[in-house]
Amino acid sequence: MDYTARQLTLYYKEALAAEMEAQAGAIVTTNLGFAGGKAAQGAVERLRRG
């Protein structure tokens, strides 16, 4: 299947946005890990609850 340049550009932008969101999440997670305290405990509890 052939894709148009516009389709490829939109796909790339979506993939890039997802990657940046993942990196932002990793930064927040790392910060919570180092900071510890109630914020980290709350984050772990929310993750475990799903």
C-alpha positions in Angstrom: 0.0 0.0 0.0 1.3 3.4 -0.9 1.1 6.3 1.6 0.9 9.9 0.7 3.5 12.4 2.1 0.7 13.9 4.3 -0.1 10.5 5.8 3.5 9.8 6.5 4.0 13.3 8.1 0.9 12.8 10.3 2.1 9.4 11.4 5.5 10.7 12.2 4.1 13.6 14.2 1.9 11.2 16.2 4.9 8.8 16.8 7.0 11.7 17.9 4.3 13.0 20.3 4.0 9.6 21.8 7.7 9.3 22.3 7.9 12.8 23.9 5.0 11.8 26.2 6.8 8.7 27.2 10.0 10.6 27.9 8.0 13.1 30.0 6.5 10.2 32.0 10.0 8.8 32.6 11.2 12.1 33.9 8.3 12.4 36.3 8.7 8.8 37.4 12.4 9.3 38.1 11.7 12.5 40.0 9.2 10.8 42.1 11.6 8.0 42.8 14.3 10.4 44.0 12.0 12.7 45.9 10.2 9.9 47.6 7.6 10.8 50.2 3.9 10.9 50.0 3.9 11.9 46.3 5.8 8.8 45.4 3.7 6.5 47.6 0.5 8.0 46.1 1.8 7.4 42.5 2.7 3.8 43.3 -0.7 3.1 44.8 -2.4 4.6 41.8 -0.3 2.4 39.5 -1.0 -0.7 41.4 -4.8 0.0 41.3 -4.6 0.2 37.6 
